[in-house]
Amino acid sequence: MKLNKLWAALALASLAVGGAHAKEGGDQYPNGAETWLAGALPPPGNYFLNYFGYYSGDLVDGSGKKVPGAGVDAWFNAFRFVQITEHKILGGNWGWHVIVPLVHQDVALGQGSKSQFGLGDITVNPFVLSWHAKNWHWAAALDINLPVGAYKEGDPRQSIGANYWSVEPIFAVTYLGDTGWEVSAKFMYNIKSSNKDFRPALGAPKMKYESGDEFHMDYLVGKRFGPWGVGLSGYYLKQTTNDKLDGQTIGVGPGGIWSEGRKGEVFAIGPTVSYTTKGGVHFTGQWNRETSAENRFEGDKFILKLIMPL
């Protein structure tokens, strides 16, 4: 089946660009969101977190070259509530969280651009365990992403949600040195269901699109000086299974711009700063520049984050 190159660029990969926390390239997680203290969950209590981010990027093909006329600008604000309890499971404190994002996106294709604003895909996690031992802190969890964001069949420019469920096992670890150094990483594996309402273009018949599963991680190396901290942070994503259309692996795209299975990959790095008040309110800011992208968007991401005990 021959598809218009620019529609294949976004539609074939189910590239809803808003979704949970302004995902790019079909992500239901805002890569790079958890860097400082990624594995050091707070003590028992209730916490509010707010994430504000902006992303701008161009779509790139399987060779890392830009697809003409295909780009995205998006901002998001995600509200997160976390409760860590005194209840112990396997020696770790049990907790849970929920994340509700609002998203505005502007997606451009050769036919023009369209803007959309609304609720993105919501994330719930009924199972979070966290442990602490001297300088080491670690956590295990299971995120569930709910397809509640707006989805427009045949037009990814108007789609905020991904229109599929996904589950994501998580392991995060943080080392806090006695001299102020911190090394943190959060490892995730996203397992996706299929999108049964996929249309390659407006008016085309429905098909079943299966986006490939992905390994991805956030990371940080930083140094604290009193209440301030500075460092380098970023993320890496590697798609591990092929995209499929009606059960068949996606082949090389129109004009040979996509690789077999359309597996995405990207690496990002950039500066970050943190500040913690005497009352325990934690602020972070970061800029991540994406490089070495294939079969997905490549651009710049800015995230401001607030952690506040209630």
Beta strands, then each sheet from edge to edge (+ up, - down):
strand 1: 45-60
strand 2: 66-89
strand 3: 92-109
strand 4: 112-119
strand 5: 122-133
strand 6: 136-146
strand 7: 166-176
strand 8: 181-192
strand 9: 195-198
strand 10: 207-210
strand 11: 214-225
strand 12: 228-239
strand 13: 244-245
strand 14: 248-249
strand 15: 265-276
strand 16: 282-294
strand 17: 296-309
sheet 1: 4+ 3- 2+ 1- 17+ 16- 15+ 12- 11+ 8- 7+ 6- 5+
sheet 2: 9+ 10- 13+ 14-
end
